[in-house]
């Protein structure tokens, strides 16, 4: 992520998320006519004239509202302003200057940061003349643009880049591990993220479905460096009644696709539900590392060793045949064992990258396969002569060369997988096995 940060701020429904999507050339921020769609800070990357920088989309700024989210949204906006190098203040030519615009302008005049005033929704030639009234906000010359059709964005990007500090250097973060916090709504995903980061990075309320976008947060503490992704809770299709929520589910699935390791949150007070199984299957299908976090453990009365064992066993039975993954009992609220989650996630990430020398593989597995060969089929004996691990694969991938590969059935493949897991540390990561003709 680049070291220069641009924050997009303004009241609700002026087109901040549309502009964010335009600048980052993505569709990451959810755009909807409904005010208050964007609740958390949303991060993206933009590139212009050889400069790469980060863009933060914020929730609409609202003052003195009785909506439970509005206080939180204002706090998020303030945090974004603190982080930013340049602030992009978006207003709408169609509504002109409102009281809220004046409130925001007053705060920005005190921010001691470069502010660009962007007059959005100038969708026709005649609307350009309406932009002159925004001089009254005292933030300099307004930039006219239409985030929907792209008018004026080139000039705006030139101005943004000109305001950057030339001495700031970009950091290369492409290779950092990505950990996605996933689970059904209200399992405590955002609480875990906030507990780990130690700041109110995401909005936490008791209302299921608070997080709507997937949020990337850089974590750089205690000698660890990676991205944490907080995702919207994944619900059953039948329960997804809002359009917005549909997009959120899609985002969550995309977050799983873009992650290296998934931290699957299970609510200890509710046990394993069908929806947890569905999320697990998405993780499996995408071949991602897995750490199961049983959250809200502080609310469970029976914490005996037997209860823990029974809970673990129930999870492994439900997720079978894949059962080689770590399970951690945590409480995001009391911060019980939350740092262990990161340690274990890093281990799983390392396991996913593990490379086993060919000589070691053959030394360990060939005698084993000679002693326990695949069962003969139609009087034909199957011999496996050689095994190797493929380089540059997403997960550890092994190829076994045999005289009759088509006759090696699933139970024997599972036997081979279990033996590999026994001899090498591959907990939490799926592995691929291929049987090929020699």
Number of C-alpha atoms within 10 A of each C-alpha: 16 18 16 21 24 26 27 29 27 27 25 21 22 24 24 29 27 22 23 28 22 17 22 19 13 13 12 19 28 19 20 15 10 10 13 17 19 24 23 29 26 25 22 22 19 20 15 13 8 7 12 17 21 20 27 26 27 30 29 27 24 22 14 7 9 9 9 10 18 19 16 21 24 19 17 23 24 17 17 25 23 13 15 21 20 22 25 24 24 26 28 25 25 15 10 14 16 11 9 15 20 15 16 18 19 14 11 19 14 8 14 8 14 16 21 21 24 25 27 27 23 23 18 9 7 8 13 17 11 16 23 15 12 23 12 11 18 13 17 12 15 21 20 27 26 21 24 15 13 13 17 17 19 13 12 19 15 12 13 20 20 10 13 18 12 9 6 10 10 13 9 10 13 8 7 12 18 25 29 27 28 31 30 25 20 22 24 26 29 27 22 22 22 18 20 19 17 9 10 16 22 24 19 19 16 8 10 14 17 20 25 24 28 27 26 19 20 15 15 11 10 7 6 10 15 18 19 24 26 29 28 31 27 26 20 12 10 6 10 15 9 9 9 18 23 16 19 25 23 16 23 26 20 13 25 27 18 16 21 25 27 29 26 23 26 26 21 20 15 9 12 16 12 10 15 21 15 16 21 21 13 14 23 17 11 16 19 27 28 28 26 23 27 25 26 22 21 17 11 11 9 10 12 9 9 10 13 14 11 12 18 17 13 14 19 17 12 16 17 10 9 14 15 18 17 17 20 19 23 24 23 24 16 12 14 16 14 21 14 13 21 18 12 18 25 19 18 26 25 17 20 24 16 15 16 14 10 14 11 11 18 17 12 13 18 17 11 13 15 12 9 11 16 19 14 12 11 7 7 10 13 18 19 22 14 17 22 17 18 15 11 10 11 14 22 21 17 21 15 19 18 19 15 17 17 11 17 19 12 9 10 14 16 14 13 17 16 12 14 17 15 11 11 13 15 23 22 26 28 25 18 16 15 12 20 15 11 13
